[in-house]
Amino acid sequence: MGFMDLFRRRTSERADISETRAVATGYTAAVMAARESWISGASGLAELTAAVQTCVSLWESGLSLADVTGTDMIDRRTMAMTARALALRGEAVFLIRDRLIPATDWDVTTRNGIPRAYRLGIPEIGGGRRETALAQEVLHFRIGCDTAAPWTGTGPLRRAPLSAQLLHELETALRDVFRDAPLGSQIIPVPEGSADDMAALRAGFRGRRGQALVIEGVAQATAAGMNPNIGQHPDQLSPHLDKTLADKLLTDAKGAIYGVFGILPGLMNPDTTGPMVREAQRHLAQLILQPIAGQMAEEVSEKLGETVQIDVVRPMQAFDAGGKARALATMVAALAQAKEAGIEGATLQDALAFIDWADDGK
């Protein structure tokens, strides 16, 4: 038997035996899923809608305001680019040289799920170039990581495809309606006349959208009844969008998108008030952007070998100034009373630790 005969099916002997293969969620499946996600990106998922771009702008502005201490390599422009990439793609990669160089695409090799080396695509005018670098030479910021592919991130829109697709479809449908529908056009009944008179009357109308405005003789409208002018009125051709609940669905879809990006929908409410705006800003800064900034600071500290801190809350003033002032006044009064009562030293530190006023040493 030849070597190739091992791979040939012997139909005469094994015609009744069906070939079966086991398919499991292993490395190949994970790589194919990650590659498909990277290739398809977020196309068709509402990236170009105003709601999404509003969220992206808030992320950009919030992170570009951040205080970065411990390094001079991360400037505000880099923070803004990172915020936009994280909001739309879920990850951002920079090559570390004398400055940070953004990468448009990349391939990764890993060990234990941790990146070891990168093959980067560097953007240039007239065409990009490729460069290979070790993991320590690359800053890789990512959010929404999955256990199946911890080396890649996912953007907020990829985590809520149904809401994003609904918003995209609604805005596309409304665009088509206002582009193609005969808005404001009417069918107007007029007394019968000669063909020339009717043609001249039709030509006398201006601003006909899509040639939808026509003139109808009352004889045709009433089947030539005895009183053809009775009960006649213009027939409106504008679509009744209120019956489609498009406005409510659009509001709900936008609210879902705002929620995915960590922005309280009340911030975009036309009737919102100052306290609601401040609470929405605090929510965005404290629960969304600051954790992302903390992850970025850990990545930068690991790769640059310096202790780097990124603070979003203070520059955005995302705290209750009045509440902090009252808390400080209460603290000073309590310390004064403790001194008068002779409470100090270890006893005072124990009391401060009990109410979380103790210094944690960080």
C-alpha positions in Angstrom: 0.0 0.0 0.0 1.3 3.4 -0.9 1.5 6.4 1.4 -1.4 8.2 -0.3 -3.6 5.2 0.0 -3.9 5.9 3.8 -5.9 9.0 2.9 -8.1 7.4 0.2 -11.5 6.1 1.1 -12.0 2.5 0.0 -15.6 2.7 -1.1 -15.8 -1.1 -1.7 -15.0 -2.0 1.8 -16.3 1.0 3.8 -19.3 2.3 1.8 -21.6 1.8 4.7 -19.4 3.6 7.2 -20.1 7.3 7.6 -17.2 9.6 8.5 -17.8 11.7 11.7 -15.7 14.5 13.1 -15.8 16.1 16.5 -16.0 19.9 16.6 -15.4 21.6 19.9 -14.8 25.2 21.0 -11.1 25.1 21.0 -8.2 27.3 20.0 -9.2 27.3 16.3 -12.8 28.2 17.0 -11.7 31.0 19.3 -9.2 32.4 16.8 -11.8 32.3 14.0 -14.4 34.0 16.1 -11.9 36.7 17.2 -10.8 37.2 13.6 -14.3 37.4 12.3 -15.2 40.0 14.9 -12.1 42.1 14.0 -12.9 41.9 10.2 -16.6 42.7 10.5 -16.0 45.4 13.1 -19.1 47.3 14.0 -20.4 47.9 10.5 -24.1 48.5 10.4 -24.4 48.9 14.1 -25.2 52.6 14.3 -21.6 54.1 14.5 -22.7 57.0 12.3 -25.8 57.9 14.2 -25.8 61.1 16.3 -26.6 59.2 19.5 -23.4 57.1 19.2 -21.2 60.0 18.2 -22.6 62.0 21.2 -21.5 59.1 23.5 -18.1 58.9 21.8 -17.6 62.6 22.1 -18.3 62.5 25.9 -15.8 59.7 26.2 -13.2 61.6 24.3 -13.7 64.8 26.2 -13.8 63.0 29.6 -10.6 61.1 29.1 -8.7 64.0 27.4 -9.5 66.0 30.6 -7.8 63.4 32.8 -4.8 64.2 35.0 -1.9 61.9 34.0 0.9 61.8 36.6 4.1 59.7 36.4 4.8 60.0 32.6 5.0 62.6 29.9 4.3 60.2 27.0 0.5 60.3 27.3 -0.8 63.7 26.3 -4.3 64.8 25.8 -4.4 64.0 22.1 -3.3 60.5 22.8 -6.0 60.2 25.5 -8.7 61.4 23.0 -7.6 59.0 20.4 -7.6 56.2 22.9 -11.1 57.1 24.1 -12.5 57.1 20.5 -10.9 53.8 19.7 -12.1 52.2 22.9 -15.6 53.5 22.4 -16.0 52.3 18.8 -13.6 49.3 18.7 -13.0 48.3 22.3 -9.2 48.4 22.1 -6.3 50.7 21.2 -2.7 49.9 20.5 0.3 52.2 20.6 3.9 51.5 19.7 6.3 52.8 22.3 9.2 54.7 20.8 10.3 58.3 21.7 6.6 58.9 21.6 3.5 56.8 21.3 2.7 55.8 17.7 -0.9 54.6 17.1 -1.4 51.3 15.2 -4.3 50.7 12.8 -4.3 46.9 12.9 -2.2 44.2 14.6 -1.6 40.5 15.0 -0.8 39.1 18.4 1.0 36.0 19.6 0.2 34.9 23.2 1.3 32.6 25.9 -1.2 31.7 28.6 -3.5 34.3 27.0 -1.0 37.1 27.6 0.4 38.9 24.5 4.0 38.2 23.8 4.7 39.9 20.5 2.8 42.1 18.0 2.9 42.7 14.3 1.6 46.2 13.9 0.3 48.2 11.0 1.6 51.8 11.3 -0.4 54.5 9.4 1.5 56.6 6.9 0.5 59.0 4.1 0.5 57.1 0.9 0.2 53.7 2.6 1.1 52.2 6.0 4.0 50.0 7.0 4.4 46.9 9.1 6.6 46.6 12.2 7.1 43.8 14.7 7.5 44.5 18.4 7.6 42.7 21.7 4.8 43.1 24.1 6.8 45.3 26.4 7.2 47.8 23.5 3.4 48.1 23.0 0.7 49.7 25.0 -2.5 47.7 24.4 -5.6 49.2 26.0 -8.7 47.1 25.9 -12.2 46.9 27.5 -14.9 44.3 27.4 -12.5 41.3 27.3 -13.9 37.8 27.1 -12.4 34.7 28.7 -12.3 33.1 25.3 -10.0 35.8 23.9 -8.6 37.9 26.8 -6.1 39.6 24.4 -8.8 41.4 22.5 -11.5 43.9 23.5 -15.0 44.6 22.4 -16.7 47.9 22.0 -20.0 48.8 23.7 -21.9 48.5 20.4 -20.7 44.9 19.9 -22.0 44.0 23.3 -25.5 45.3 22.5 -26.0 44.5 18.7 -29.8 44.3 18.9 -30.2 47.8 20.3 -27.6 49.2 18.0 -29.2 47.6 15.0 -32.6 48.9 16.0 -31.3 52.4 16.2 -29.6 52.1 12.9 -32.7 50.7 11.2 -35.0 53.3 12.7 -32.8 56.2 11.6 -32.4 54.7 8.1 -36.2 54.2 7.8 -36.9 57.8 8.9 -34.3 59.1 6.4 -35.9 57.1 3.6 -39.3 58.5 4.5 -38.3 62.1 4.5 -36.3 61.6 1.3 -38.9 59.7 -0.7 -42.3 60.1 0.8 -44.7 62.6 -0.7 -44.7 64.9 2.4 -47.2 67.7 2.0 -48.6 66.4 -1.3 -52.3 66.2 -1.8 -54.9 64.8 -4.1 -57.1 67.9 -4.8 -60.6 67.4 -6.3 -61.6 70.2 -8.8 -64.5 70.6 -11.2 -64.3 68.8 -14.5 -62.8 70.7 -17.4 -61.3 70.1 -20.7 -58.1 68.1 -21.0 -56.1 71.2 -21.8 -57.5 73.0 -18.8 -56.7 70.1 -16.5 -53.2 69.9 -17.9 -52.6 73.6 -17.4 -54.0 73.4 -13.9 -51.7 70.5 -13.0 -48.8 72.4 -14.4 -49.7 75.4 -12.3 -48.8 73.7 -9.1 -45.2 74.2 -8.0 -43.1 72.4 -5.4 -44.5 69.0 -6.2 -42.4 66.4 -4.4 -41.8 63.3 -6.3 -44.6 64.3 -8.8 -47.0 63.0 -6.2 -49.4 65.9 -6.3 -52.2 65.3 -8.8 -55.5 66.7 -9.7 -58.6 64.6 -9.7 -61.8 65.5 -11.4 -64.8 65.3 -9.1 -66.6 63.2 -11.7 -64.1 60.4 -11.2 -64.0 60.9 -7.5 -67.8 60.6 -7.0 -68.6 58.3 -9.9 -70.4 61.2 -11.7 -73.0 61.6 -8.9 -75.8 64.3 -8.9 -73.8 66.6 -6.5 -70.2 66.0 -7.4 -68.9 68.9 -5.2 -70.6 67.7 -1.9 -68.2 66.0 0.6 -65.1 66.6 -1.4 -61.9 67.5 0.4 -58.2 67.2 -0.4 -56.7 63.8 0.4 -53.4 64.1 2.3 -50.6 61.8 1.0 -48.2 62.5 3.9 -47.5 59.2 5.8 -48.9 59.0 9.4 -45.6 58.4 11.3 -47.4 58.8 14.6 -49.2 55.5 14.1 -45.9 53.6 13.6 -44.6 54.5 17.1 -41.3 55.5 15.5 -40.8 58.4 17.9 -41.2 56.1 21.0 -39.1 53.4 19.5 -36.4 55.8 18.5 -36.3 57.3 22.0 -36.1 53.8 23.6 -33.3 52.8 21.2 -31.3 55.9 21.9 -31.8 55.4 25.7 -30.4 51.8 25.3 -27.4 53.1 23.4 -26.7 55.8 26.1 -27.0 53.1 28.7 -24.5 50.9 27.0 -22.0 53.7 26.9 -22.6 54.5 30.6 -24.5 57.7 30.0 -27.7 58.2 31.9 -30.5 58.8 29.3 -31.8 61.6 31.5 -28.8 63.7 30.4 -30.3 64.0 26.9 -33.9 64.7 28.0 -35.0 68.1 26.8 -36.6 68.7 30.2 -33.5 67.8 32.2 -32.3 70.0 35.1 -29.0 71.0 36.5 -28.9 68.3 39.3 -29.7 65.6 36.7 -26.8 66.8 34.5 -24.4 66.7 37.4 -25.5 63.2 38.4 -25.1 62.0 34.9 -21.6 63.5 34.7 -20.7 61.9 38.1 -22.0 58.5 36.8 -20.0 58.7 33.6 -16.8 59.8 35.3 -16.9 57.6 38.4 -18.4 54.3 37.2 -17.4 54.3 33.5 -14.4 56.4 32.6 -12.4 56.2 35.9 -12.3 52.3 35.9 -11.1 52.5 32.2 -8.5 55.1 33.3 -7.4 52.7 36.1 -6.8 49.9 33.6 -4.9 52.2 31.3 -2.7 53.3 34.2 -1.9 49.7 35.1 -0.9 49.0 31.5 1.3 52.1 31.2 2.9 51.4 34.6 3.7 47.9 33.6 5.2 48.8 30.2 7.0 52.0 31.1 8.2 50.8 34.5 6.9 53.9 36.3 4.0 54.4 38.7 1.4 56.1 36.5 -1.9 57.4 37.7 -4.8 58.7 35.6 -7.6 60.7 37.4 -10.8 61.5 35.5 -13.0 62.4 38.5 -11.2 65.5 39.7 -10.8 67.3 36.3 -14.5 66.6 35.5 -15.5 68.0 38.9 -17.6 64.8 39.2 -18.2 65.1 42.9 -20.6 66.9 45.2 -18.7 70.0 46.1 -21.3 71.0 48.7 -21.3 67.6 50.2 -17.5 67.5 50.4 -17.4 70.9 52.1 -20.0 69.8 54.7 -18.0 66.6 55.2 -14.8 68.6 55.8 -16.6 70.9 58.2 -18.0 67.9 60.1 -14.6 66.2 60.2 -12.8 69.3 61.5 -15.5 69.8 64.2 -15.2 66.1 65.1 -11.4 66.3 65.4 -11.7 69.4 67.6 -14.2 67.7 69.9 -11.9 64.7 70.1 -9.0 66.9 71.0 -11.0 68.6 73.7 -12.1 65.2 75.1 -8.5 64.0 75.1 -9.0 61.4 72.4 -5.9 61.1 70.3 -3.2 58.7 69.2 -4.1 55.1 68.6 -7.7 55.6 70.0 -8.3 58.4 67.4 -6.9 56.3 64.6 -9.1 53.4 65.5 -12.1 55.7 65.5 -11.1 57.1 62.1 -10.7 53.6 60.7 -14.1 52.7 61.9 -15.7 55.4 59.8 -13.3 54.9 56.8 -11.5 58.2 57.4 -8.1 56.4 58.0 -5.3 56.8 55.4 -4.8 53.5 53.5 -1.2 54.4 52.7 -1.8 54.7 49.0 
